[in-house]
């Protein structure tokens, strides 16, 4: 559809500006806020947008570009000191550069340069990473998209048969218990064995609940990731000492209905950011993202499965 093509092209232009800015400023500090400004996207969600678009976290992409640019320079100029190549792409020391280089290429810089004459160009990160806009005829399933430095794949999930719709929500008063720690099974355990019993003990059963993830584990250390497990409450509700009350912002959200396993829900999050959003004509703003569990959805959840709406806050592009 013409509107989707134009919206995706605008996303591509913005992301290309970021990639060009990175290549032009490799020797300088490149923080998330500055790069989000280049793209004219919300800094609050830019790490997730970049990771969904490129298939690599921003930190991984920066490290790859710095290492591969330095490798190209070492290869092209046999007399170039390794330390000079390292400093020219933003590494603070030769030791840090050599350690990262060996991890990335499999051998120290000096050894690698002797093993790879100038006719063998190093693989570039932007050639190794798939762009969702470039793939055609992809299967309707989760698939590896690229690999992180730890060797684990990123996954994308096609949205062809998934229900994404725009909804307008009013500001909603919620009471919540905060979980801090790794997302995944431990968070599911907290939701099922701590939060839900607390909800019923407070006489709040049968109401809509939320999982409001405040951090992205691709940026925040797992031990520091926060999630507010929340339930809708009336205006007069007074929380006990172990809970807090706040207002979940209202407005327009894109809601992706999801049914599947805990292993698949991460792919669904990446899919709505990496596939639906670029073609939608919308972008995310500073409001938090969340999973919304309607009472009938909670009733259908069994074992480790999820039945929920993944909601991201959107405004026109």
C-alpha positions as CSV (number, residue, x, y, z in Angstrom):
1,X,0.0,0.0,0.0
2,X,1.3,3.5,-0.9
3,X,1.0,4.8,2.7
4,X,2.9,1.9,4.1
5,X,5.7,2.2,1.5
6,X,6.0,6.0,2.3
7,X,6.1,5.4,6.0
8,X,8.7,2.7,5.8
9,X,10.8,4.8,3.5
10,X,10.7,7.6,6.1
11,X,11.9,5.2,8.8
12,X,14.6,4.0,6.4
13,X,15.7,7.6,5.8
14,X,15.9,8.3,9.5
15,X,17.8,5.2,10.3
16,X,20.2,5.8,7.4
17,X,20.9,9.2,8.8
18,X,21.9,7.5,12.1
19,X,24.2,5.0,10.3
20,X,25.9,7.8,8.4
21,X,26.3,9.8,11.6
22,X,27.9,6.9,13.3
23,X,30.4,6.3,10.5
24,X,31.3,10.0,10.5
25,X,31.8,10.2,14.2
26,X,33.3,6.8,15.2
27,X,36.1,8.5,17.2
28,X,33.6,10.4,19.4
29,X,31.3,9.4,22.2
30,X,28.0,8.2,20.6
31,X,25.3,8.1,23.2
32,X,21.7,6.9,22.7
33,X,20.1,10.4,23.2
34,X,22.3,12.0,20.6
35,X,21.6,9.3,18.0
36,X,17.9,9.4,18.7
37,X,18.0,13.2,18.1
38,X,19.6,12.5,14.7
39,X,16.7,10.2,13.8
40,X,14.1,12.5,15.3
41,X,12.8,9.6,17.5
42,X,12.0,9.4,21.2
43,X,15.2,8.6,23.2
44,X,13.1,6.6,25.6
45,X,12.4,3.9,23.0
46,X,15.2,4.4,20.5
47,X,17.3,1.5,21.7
48,X,14.4,-0.8,21.0
49,X,13.6,0.8,17.6
50,X,17.2,0.5,16.5
51,X,17.5,-3.1,17.6
52,X,14.3,-4.1,15.9
53,X,15.3,-2.4,12.7
54,X,18.9,-3.5,12.5
55,X,18.8,-6.9,14.2
56,X,21.6,-5.7,16.6
57,X,21.6,-3.7,19.7
58,X,23.0,-0.2,19.3
59,X,26.0,-1.1,21.5
60,X,26.7,-4.1,19.4
61,X,26.4,-2.2,16.1
62,X,28.7,0.6,17.4
63,X,31.3,-2.0,18.5
64,X,31.1,-3.8,15.1
65,X,31.5,-0.6,13.1
66,X,34.4,0.5,15.1
67,X,36.2,-2.8,14.9
68,X,35.5,-3.3,11.2
69,X,36.5,0.2,10.3
70,X,39.8,-0.2,12.2
71,X,40.4,-3.6,10.6
72,X,39.9,-2.0,7.1
73,X,42.5,0.7,8.0
74,X,45.0,-1.8,9.3
75,X,44.5,-3.9,6.2
76,X,45.0,-1.0,3.9
77,X,48.1,0.5,5.6
78,X,50.5,-2.1,6.9
79,X,52.5,0.6,8.6
80,X,49.6,2.0,10.6
81,X,50.2,1.4,14.3
82,X,47.5,-0.7,16.0
83,X,47.1,1.9,18.7
84,X,46.5,4.7,16.2
85,X,43.8,2.6,14.5
86,X,42.2,1.9,17.9
87,X,42.1,5.6,18.9
88,X,40.8,6.7,15.5
89,X,37.6,4.7,16.0
90,X,37.0,5.6,19.6
91,X,38.7,3.0,21.7
92,X,40.3,4.4,24.8
93,X,43.3,2.0,24.9
94,X,45.2,-0.5,22.8
95,X,44.4,-3.2,25.3
96,X,40.7,-2.7,25.1
97,X,40.9,-2.6,21.3
98,X,43.0,-5.8,21.1
99,X,40.7,-7.7,23.4
100,X,37.5,-6.6,21.5
101,X,39.2,-7.3,18.1
102,X,40.3,-10.8,19.1
103,X,36.7,-11.6,20.3
104,X,35.2,-10.3,17.0
105,X,37.7,-11.6,14.4
106,X,39.3,-14.5,16.3
107,X,42.9,-13.3,16.4
108,X,44.8,-10.2,17.7
109,X,45.0,-7.2,15.3
110,X,48.7,-7.7,14.3
111,X,48.2,-11.4,13.6
112,X,44.9,-10.8,11.7
113,X,46.5,-8.1,9.5
114,X,49.3,-10.5,8.4
115,X,46.7,-13.2,7.7
116,X,44.5,-11.0,5.6
117,X,46.1,-9.0,2.8
118,X,44.5,-5.9,1.4
119,X,42.6,-7.8,-1.3
120,X,40.5,-9.5,1.4
121,X,38.2,-6.8,2.8
122,X,36.6,-7.5,6.2
123,X,32.9,-8.1,6.4
124,X,31.0,-4.9,7.2
125,X,28.4,-4.9,9.9
126,X,25.9,-3.2,7.7
127,X,26.3,-6.0,5.1
128,X,25.9,-8.7,7.8
129,X,22.7,-7.4,9.3
130,X,19.4,-7.9,7.5
131,X,17.1,-4.9,7.1
132,X,13.4,-5.8,7.5
133,X,12.7,-3.6,4.5
134,X,14.9,-5.7,2.2
135,X,13.5,-9.2,2.7
136,X,10.8,-10.6,0.5
137,X,8.7,-13.7,0.8
138,X,9.7,-14.4,4.4
139,X,7.9,-17.3,6.2
140,X,5.2,-16.5,8.7
141,X,7.2,-17.6,11.8
142,X,10.0,-16.6,14.1
143,X,13.4,-16.8,12.4
144,X,17.0,-15.9,13.2
145,X,17.7,-12.3,12.0
146,X,21.3,-11.8,13.1
147,X,23.6,-12.9,15.9
148,X,24.7,-11.0,19.0
149,X,28.3,-11.0,20.3
150,X,27.4,-13.9,22.6
151,X,26.4,-16.0,19.6
152,X,22.7,-16.0,20.4
153,X,20.3,-15.2,17.6
154,X,17.9,-12.3,17.5
155,X,14.5,-13.4,16.3
156,X,11.9,-11.6,14.3
157,X,8.3,-12.7,14.0
158,X,6.2,-12.0,10.9
159,X,3.0,-10.2,11.5
160,X,1.0,-11.4,8.5
161,X,-1.5,-13.4,10.6
162,X,-1.3,-11.3,13.8
163,X,-3.8,-8.7,14.8
164,X,-2.4,-5.2,15.3
165,X,-4.9,-2.5,15.9
166,X,-5.0,1.1,17.1
167,X,-6.8,1.7,20.4
168,X,-7.5,4.8,22.4
169,X,-7.2,4.3,26.2
170,X,-8.2,6.6,29.0
171,X,-5.8,7.4,31.8
172,X,-6.1,4.5,34.2
173,X,-5.4,4.4,37.9
174,X,-3.4,1.3,38.8
175,X,-1.8,-0.3,41.9
176,X,1.4,-2.1,41.3
177,X,4.1,-4.3,42.8
178,X,7.6,-3.7,41.4
179,X,9.7,-6.6,40.3
180,X,13.5,-6.0,39.7
181,X,15.6,-8.7,38.1
182,X,15.9,-10.7,34.8
183,X,12.9,-10.8,32.5
184,X,11.7,-14.2,31.5
185,X,10.8,-17.2,33.8
186,X,11.7,-15.3,37.0
187,X,9.3,-12.5,36.1
188,X,6.6,-15.0,35.2
189,X,7.1,-16.6,38.6
190,X,6.7,-13.3,40.4
191,X,3.6,-12.4,38.4
192,X,2.0,-15.8,39.1
193,X,3.1,-16.5,42.6
194,X,3.4,-13.1,44.2
195,X,1.4,-10.5,42.2
196,X,-1.7,-12.5,41.4
197,X,-2.2,-13.8,44.9
198,X,-1.8,-10.2,46.2
199,X,-4.4,-9.1,43.6
200,X,-6.9,-11.6,45.0
201,X,-6.1,-10.8,48.6
202,X,-6.9,-7.2,47.9
203,X,-10.2,-8.1,46.4
204,X,-9.2,-7.0,43.0
205,X,-9.6,-10.2,41.1
206,X,-11.4,-10.1,37.8
207,X,-9.9,-6.8,36.8
208,X,-7.5,-5.9,34.0
209,X,-3.9,-6.3,34.9
210,X,-0.7,-5.0,33.3
211,X,3.0,-5.9,32.9
212,X,4.8,-2.5,32.5
213,X,8.4,-3.1,31.5
214,X,10.5,-0.1,32.4
215,X,13.8,-1.2,31.0
216,X,15.1,-2.9,27.8
217,X,17.4,-5.9,28.7
218,X,19.5,-5.2,25.6
219,X,20.6,-2.0,27.3
220,X,20.0,-2.5,31.1
221,X,21.8,-5.3,33.0
222,X,19.3,-8.1,33.7
223,X,19.7,-7.8,37.4
224,X,18.6,-4.1,37.2
225,X,15.6,-4.5,34.9
226,X,12.3,-3.3,36.4
227,X,8.7,-4.3,35.7
228,X,5.6,-3.0,37.4
229,X,2.9,-5.7,37.8
230,X,-0.2,-3.7,38.0
231,X,-4.0,-3.9,38.3
232,X,-6.7,-1.4,37.7
233,X,-8.1,0.2,40.9
234,X,-10.9,2.6,41.8
235,X,-10.1,6.2,42.7
236,X,-10.6,5.6,46.4
237,X,-8.3,2.6,46.7
238,X,-5.5,3.0,49.3
239,X,-2.6,0.6,48.7
240,X,-0.9,-1.3,51.6
241,X,2.7,-0.6,52.4
242,X,4.1,-3.0,49.8
243,X,2.3,-1.5,46.8
244,X,2.1,1.8,45.0
245,X,-0.5,3.7,43.0
246,X,0.0,5.7,39.9
247,X,-1.9,6.6,36.7
248,X,-1.1,4.7,33.4
249,X,-1.1,7.4,30.7
250,X,-4.0,7.4,28.3
251,X,-3.9,8.1,24.5
252,X,-3.4,6.1,21.4
253,X,-1.7,2.8,21.5
254,X,-0.9,0.1,18.9
255,X,-2.1,-3.2,20.3
256,X,-0.7,-6.5,19.1
257,X,-2.8,-9.5,20.3
258,X,-0.5,-12.2,21.3
259,X,-1.0,-15.9,22.2
260,X,2.1,-18.0,22.7
261,X,4.9,-19.1,24.9
262,X,7.3,-17.1,27.0
263,X,10.0,-17.9,24.5
264,X,7.9,-16.3,21.6
265,X,6.7,-13.1,23.3
266,X,10.1,-11.5,22.9
267,X,10.0,-12.1,19.2
268,X,6.5,-10.5,19.1
269,X,7.9,-7.4,20.8
270,X,10.6,-7.1,18.2
271,X,8.1,-7.7,15.4
272,X,5.8,-4.8,16.3
273,X,8.8,-2.5,16.6
274,X,10.7,-3.8,13.6
275,X,8.0,-4.6,11.1
276,X,4.6,-3.1,11.9
277,X,5.8,0.3,13.3
278,X,8.0,1.4,10.3
279,X,5.2,0.9,7.8
280,X,2.4,2.3,10.1
281,X,2.9,6.0,9.8
282,X,3.4,6.2,13.5
283,X,6.3,6.5,16.0
284,X,6.5,5.8,19.7
285,X,6.6,8.6,22.3
286,X,7.7,8.8,25.9
287,X,4.9,6.8,27.5
288,X,5.7,3.3,28.7
289,X,5.0,0.2,26.7
290,X,3.1,-2.6,28.5
291,X,1.4,-6.0,28.2
292,X,-2.3,-5.8,29.0
293,X,-4.1,-8.8,30.4
294,X,-7.9,-8.5,30.2
295,X,-9.8,-10.7,32.7
296,X,-10.9,-13.1,29.9
297,X,-7.3,-13.4,28.7
298,X,-6.0,-14.2,32.2
299,X,-8.6,-16.9,32.5
300,X,-7.3,-18.6,29.3
301,X,-3.6,-18.6,30.3
302,X,-2.3,-22.0,31.2
303,X,1.2,-23.0,32.3
304,X,3.9,-20.7,30.9
305,X,1.7,-19.5,28.0
306,X,0.7,-15.9,27.4
307,X,-2.6,-14.4,26.2
308,X,-2.4,-10.6,26.2
309,X,-2.2,-7.4,24.2
310,X,1.2,-5.9,23.6
311,X,0.7,-2.2,23.7
312,X,3.1,0.5,22.5
313,X,2.3,4.3,22.7
314,X,2.1,5.9,19.2
315,X,1.8,9.4,17.7
316,X,1.9,10.3,14.0
317,X,5.2,10.1,12.3
